[in-house]
């Protein structure tokens, strides 16, 4: 599908979602700020799938107390401005629809490699498409923001986990001695 | 007057200097009431995050955006994080009025800011005490180094200060525990300074950490610093000095201490009939019940600006403008330290060397400008912190398996990064002042404090000089990619606010005498930052400690001789 046409469709859908919240499908997150994101099972599963594609952790046994979807649902609200929270949710909603449209299938059928390809393309786009309407431009910006954020938080979720801290970063609560200078 | 409310001495404020006042008074046998506006914080028991690991913090150490927006001043403080935010006063809960932007960083609890201080401890020298007289600003200090030197030794031995005997006349040596070592790049810079300048020195930053066990620390129940560098959470080993682990329990052991937390001091009670202060009026922060306590001696250690607030609010027929304020100087001549500028660079050498572990301090460059003669277009000078470090690096490029492989790949050491920050003296001025709002009060009925403190041209010239001099010093050391910055921070973030009830020989121009007594009410003694006549460049806490111990012992001597009352 031609990119501009897709954007036009997404912009219309985004507007419709704001006006008609009752019409959203179960993967779409209600746009509201300053409240913890409450993700339903379908949304959590989809967010986990995105994160797992961005940063596969299949062979890492985690004892961290929370899943990525739980982590993301609190951190988005915790650290972002109201405007950024809305951009994140809008970006997620548009991204979710965009991927389904591009691959012409439901998100549950989308393969990790397809998610990777999608993210590579979005994150690789340095400039938004020219000659787009303000609404289409906003959709592009929101998707880009979401993709950046979800990638960044996937990395954080891993690197702040107990396993990563202890095994990779060799974290010790009580390091004891300090050696001022030794061979590198 | 109820007997249960009568003490020999009352100390207001249970932080850095108040802990020392209480310890000395209790040891000298005075029944002492220690009043603290915040909650009690017991050593170890009330350090809730001290042993938490990074992954155990719900927000991974971050402060929420909403909390930052609600508390913009503390949010700008380097030490304010998820792991220790419970020790910081929220801006909105204890409001003040900023005539000029001022980030007032406070810790309302037993221990005060001694829980989360930076632990840097340098003595003053006579270059500092003689500064105002020589350079013609403020008023002459009524004391000199020789007056304080034995008290520096006294508090250093009890608190535990690590450092080297560097033999510098600008920064007298003390009673030191062994220092940790500078790393190879820091030593390289040290050598470069020695080679290129006669007056510039890099030394190990003297700090209040126990690096060698001594009997006195065993008696205090404190152990060695284990280089966790999680000090601002409170140390479970007592590895660094704070009032909670050291002075306050020591005072309590005498049986002479009564600790009264959650008690906000409203005013000092002055008796026109007896011509002296006779007690204090406090309000319980929870119940709002007002109680009066009485004593022969009253020590003000509430933290510089809160001490000024209390003094200004303590009015009587004799002192209509605040206690001790016969000359109108109370609240004026407030000063601070100028930390605005930094410089960083890369050292391309020593690629085959690294440091292992962490240490609780860094290098320190004592003041070198305008020390022996006036050599610049600005008054006074600056000290500087200096450190060098290499950081492990992993690329976070890619997506999918490629990203994962990058994150799990062995790390590579980056280049040595060196950085330095200035700590400049600011010149006290009558226009840098605090005063009470005539109408607005906080929820306990205390007038809100106006803070009207700002930088001046002298500070701006000093910043430029720091940047020029350190660029030159860095270039001579062969550092590259040198970048200077000025973060234009407001005063206050240095957390070194001082003055407002300055010491001096002349009661017409100062508030306190050489023993920290209010000139016109000698049983009130001020030994926190409010007493400072000038700021010099050193981190001030060690000087407050020495001053508090000296003044408390003198007051008891005088009391015993019947000279005070």
Interface residues (C-beta under 8 A of the other chain):
Chain A: X34 X53 X54 X55 X56 X57 X64 X74 X75 X78 X79 X80 X81 X112 X113 X116 X119 X120 X123 X151 X155 X156 X158 X159 X160 X161 X162 X164 X165 X168 X169 X171 X173 X174 X175 X176 X177 X178 X179 X180 X181 X182 X183 X184
Chain B: X51 X53 X54 X55 X58 X59 X60 X62 X64 X65 X66 X180 X181 X182 X183 X184 X187 X226 X227 X228 X351 X352 X353 X354 X355 X356 X357 X358 X359 X390 X392 X396 X399 X400 X401 X403 X404 X407 X408 X413
